[in-house]
């Protein structure tokens, strides 16, 4: 056995781990891409709208290529609607697959977009768990929901990624910053 320097050995281990994660993502992503572009006889088929079981949103949020027990750092997941429009983006410092149906996120930031591709909501959660079956994201730690005209903070949150609705519980505080805009709408 050859002696090795601790700095080099740690660097090689990190590189091998990173390459293994990229290889896993590549292997799991390839069959989805290959199936999506081929029809009968190996020819590409054109579809006007994706089917309910192969929608873009489901591919980005439910088919996360992360094996059980493994952790990914710097994970970015797009959220597409049925027409393929970007409706949100999930950015997490770390993600760990707990089991077949749950993924734990650390320092998750969700950005939702309007149909005009403008930023709508910013949701920040310190720790959260995403249920792949129900598509509900839950956090028992303090979370923040922000928009240009308000800011809401609460002790726990549940966010349904299908309906884009949420529920905050415990010590909820809301600060409205665009009051003049709301008063104009009330007068109309």
C-alpha positions, -999 to +999 in steps of 0.1 A: +000+000+000+014+034-010+014+062+015-008+091+006-012+127+016-044+134+035-051+165+013-048+146-020-068+116-007-097+138+005-097+157-028-098+125-048-126+112-027-146+143-032-140+142-070-150+106-072-182+113-052-191+142-074-185+122-106-206+094-092-235+117-086-232+131-121-231+096-135-263+086-115-281+117-128-270+109-164-280+073-162-314+080-146-321+110-170-312+091-202-342+067-204-367+096-198-351+116-227-349+086-250-386+076-244-398+111-248-384+116-282-392+083-299-424+067-311-429+035-331-401+025-353-376+047-336-389+079-353-395+111-334-431+118-328-447+152-323-471+157-295-493+188-290-496+183-253-481+159-228-502+132-213-512+133-176-485+108-165-457+124-185-462+161-179-431+183-176-440+192-140-440+156-129-407+149-146-390+178-128-405+174-093-415+138-089-387+120-108-358+134-089-328+112-098-315+108-062-311+073-047-324+066-012-300+078+015-279+099-009-275+137-007-271+162-035-257+197-030-268+228-049-299+211-064-320+232-088-353+219-100-376+236-125-414+233-121-433+233-154-470+234-161-488+210-185-480+233-215-443+233-206-442+269-192-419+275-163-441+282-133-415+279-105-379+270-095-367+251-065-332+258-053-318+239-023-284+239-007-288+202+000-314+175-008-315+140+007-338+112-005-354+098+027-374+070+011-392+063-022-418+090-015-400+118+005-371+142-001-356+164+026-344+199+016-321+222+035-322+260+028-348+257+001-358+288-019-388+285-042-395+312-068-429+311-086-435+330-118-466+346-133-478+336-168-460+367-181-427+352-167-424+377-139-413+367-104-444+362-083-436+346-049-404+338-030-407+311-004-378+304+020-376+273+042-348+263+064-357+226+064-385+209+046-398+176+034-414+171-001-439+143-005-436+130-041-471+114-041-491+144-029-466+170-041-469+188-008-439+205+008-439+208+046-417+225+071-420+226+108-394+254+111-400+292+106-406+300+069-411+332+049-433+339+019-426+372+001-440+391-028-435+427-040-464+439-019-463+417+012-442+395+035-456+366+056-436+347+083-449+317+103-437+288+125-447+261+101-459+259+065-474+235+040-472+243+003-491+224-023-471+226-056-501+214-076-525+242-066-498+266-056-515+273-023-501+272+012-510+272+048-490+288+076-496+280+113-482+295+145-470+330+152-480+342+117-470+378+109-479+396+077-465+429+067-482+447+037-459+471+019-480+481-011-510+495+007-517+523-019-520+496-046-546+477-025-566+509-017-569+517-054-583+483-061-608+486-033-621+519-047-628+504-081 
